[in-house]
Amino acid sequence: MKLSEILNGARRIGITGHVRPDGDCVGSVLGLYNYITENMPDIQTDVYLEEPGSEFGYIKNINVIKNAPEACEY
C-alpha cells in the first residue's frame, strides 16, 4: 500500500518516535515529515518527539519538532 493511499482524505496527522530519540528515530521522523509536507501540502503535519540533541541540528526542519501535543480541534 502506498503512503498516498494510507493518507487519502487526511487533513491533519501527527508523527512521533520513541522515548530518548536516537539518530535513526530523529532522521526517519523528519524524513517522513519532509516527504509529506513537500508532496502532500494540503495535509497539516506535526512532529512530536522529546527534544533531540544538538548534534541533530543540521537535519532539515529540526525546528518543527514539538515537545508536547497541542489541543486538537476536530
Sequence and secondary structure as in RCSB ss.txt:
>XXXX:A:sequence
MKLSEILNGARRIGITGHVRPDGDCVGSVLGLYNYITENMPDIQTDVYLEEPGSEFGYIKNINVIKNAPEACEY
>XXXX:A:secstr
  HHHHTTT SEEEEE  SS  HHHHHHHHHHHHHHHHH TTSEEEEE S   GGGTTSTTGGGEESS      
